[in-house]
Amino acid sequence: MPFKFELIKQDSKTSARLGEMITPHGRVQTPMFMPVGTQGTVKSMLPEEIKNCGAEIILGNTYHLYLRPGHETIQKLGGLHRFMNWPDPILTDSGGFQVYSLSALRKITPDGVMFRSHIDGSQHFLSPQKAIEIQEALGSDIMMCLDDCTPYPATLSQTKESLALTVKWADFCRTAKTSVNQALFGIIQGGTYLDLRKQAVEQTAVLGFDGYALGGVSVGEPKEIMYEITDLITPLLPAHKPRYLMGVGTTQDIVFGVSCGIDMFDCVIPTRCARHGLLFTNSEKIVIKNSRWRECNDPLDETCDCYTCRNYSRAYLRHLYVAGEILSMVLNTIHNVRYYMRLMEQIRAALKEDRFLEFKNDFLKNKMK
């Protein structure tokens, strides 16, 4: 089944949209959030738990899976879906951001990136064509073009050079793609320069990708700049294609992004914070190790329907965390992932009922208290 995006409803008061992506492994309602499964697993969660939390799609990491166990191995074993026992849609990033984060171990060339593995120091070359080869072997439903992630801060000349590479590589990726059913998304770079961002949209949209992502945000720039880029550039992206804000973020960022017309989000925040004992509720963020929870018999969140909140007290969760028990990470992660999935469900319900602007204003006002 080829990839398809259906725009179901456009909000009348904001740029928010309600939609659905159809992929070979199932349908995904948008706006949506993808839990991050870097190495073929969402850390500390069984696939069944991810599904029970309401996730319809997860993200896998091309860079990590290429290095270990290798895309050829995964392909021989039936592809990433079978390998990790996740039957639903998967998006794989290109590996560009991970290579970007290895600034001391990489060298950018016009044809790709030479880098050394963070695992054993071995040398590798990641070209746009190689990024597509790896992702096609993994069998993900949505693939991402290899891009050059522009750092912050960067000069105008540095950003122009970086953008030129990203557009060039996007064309290489498009040409290298052989799979009919796998979708391919282009990535919009341009740093903090709005004129370059607009140029990136023009140059990338003509290549005819299945979706478009805003990249190079959430890389250290002030949040006001990230918001400005999202607000001004998102409406320029093709309206009939899904729009993806990469690596974002906090719940406030997500609600704001939806209001700008973003359909897709991913971030490690819910899972990483869970492993470090920071848990999200409608009323407050809970640091579970605090002694105030030692004898508290209440659930994390009275309004939450997750397995953790239905069965365990704050006192027990504190005990597990302080004792260093593995179950602590499991139960905490279930709750935080479900919290994010509930947020997306609430956003979609508000859009269906023509009350998204009120939802947005109430949500952001409560988060500022």
Secondary structure, DSSP 8 states (H G I E B T S, - for coil): ---EEEEEEE-SSSS-EEEEEEETTEEEEESEEE-EETTSS-TT--HHHHHHTT---EEEEHHHHHHTT-HHHHHHTT-HHHHHT--S-EEEE-SHHHHHHTGGGEEEETTEEEEE-TTT--EEEE-HHHHHHHHHHHT-SEEE-------SS--HHHHHHHHHHHHHHHHHHHHH---SSSEEEEEE--TT-HHHHHHHHHHHHTT--SEEEE-S-SSS--HHHHHHHHHHHGGGS-TTS-EEETT---HHHHHHHHHHT--EEE-SHHHHHHHTTEEE-SS-EEETTSGGGTT--S-S-TT--SHHHHH--HHHHHHHHHHT-HHHHHHHHHHHHHHHHHHHHHHHHHHHTT-HHHHHHHHHHHHT-
